[in-house]
Amino acid sequence: MFELEWQQNKRSFWIALCVIAALQAIPAAASKAYLDSQIYSGTDRVGSATLSTFEGWMAGQPFMFFVLLLGCFAINWSIGSIVKERDRQTAEFLFSTPRSRTDVYLAKCAAHVVKVVIIAGVSTVIVLLIGKSLGVMNDVVAVSSVMVAGLLIILGFMGIGYALTSWLSSERGALSLGIGIVFLMFLLYMLSDLTALKWMGGLSLFKLFDVYAISQGDGIAWGSVIGALAVFLIGGCVGWGRLVQRDL
């Protein structure tokens, strides 16, 4: 079942890996030119301290690209887990095999998590290698922690997808909903920068971690880690509970 789910999403996995790795490599490679321009212009002394370092640079737009893109792929893999079987009329065959519904569900989840971890791992290694080769990276742990924070947010999106997959019947509608959820949370995150709308940040997974503080060596807050994993696990349990009870 793990291999079957892997094969079904193999093409999108390779697309995600190539696109996301490239969109991490390009800004990482451009970091030296940016940081040099900050020094020459004197912005590093009067501007934000976080943006005058490689760690802070990677915690900005590159981090958002990483979470947005991989988040869209990840939530679509998770939200499509069961709904695609129903929409393609393969659910009856799949769930009539000797494998239990729980076994099938867990195999699908495992395949998705492995794919996301591989993409996040490859992207992190690329960023670290470029930062090291350019001589602009000061704190390997801080950069790695920023990427881990992004991975945890993405797992949270996957949990939302799993919570919905057993309730939906249209694969196309489910995929559109998945992407919509990610971009809605991104919009709430952006709007929360306005004082009057600051409360909206509490509705967005993008606000779960203070990535700029992490990039400056403050480490990952355990409360945020627990929150992200809780969304993933609770969402997974909701989807599983609906699956084992539903008449397919």
Secondary structure as GFF3:
##gff-version 3
##sequence-region A 1 248
A	DSSP	alpha_helix	2	8	.	.	.	ID=ss1
A	DSSP	alpha_helix	10	41	.	.	.	ID=ss2
A	DSSP	alpha_helix	43	46	.	.	.	ID=ss3
A	DSSP	three_ten_helix	50	52	.	.	.	ID=ss4
A	DSSP	alpha_helix	54	58	.	.	.	ID=ss5
A	DSSP	alpha_helix	61	87	.	.	.	ID=ss6
A	DSSP	alpha_helix	91	94	.	.	.	ID=ss7
A	DSSP	alpha_helix	101	134	.	.	.	ID=ss8
A	DSSP	alpha_helix	140	165	.	.	.	ID=ss9
A	DSSP	alpha_helix	171	191	.	.	.	ID=ss10
A	DSSP	three_ten_helix	195	203	.	.	.	ID=ss11
A	DSSP	three_ten_helix	205	207	.	.	.	ID=ss12
A	DSSP	alpha_helix	211	213	.	.	.	ID=ss13
A	DSSP	pi_helix	214	218	.	.	.	ID=ss14
A	DSSP	alpha_helix	222	245	.	.	.	ID=ss15
###
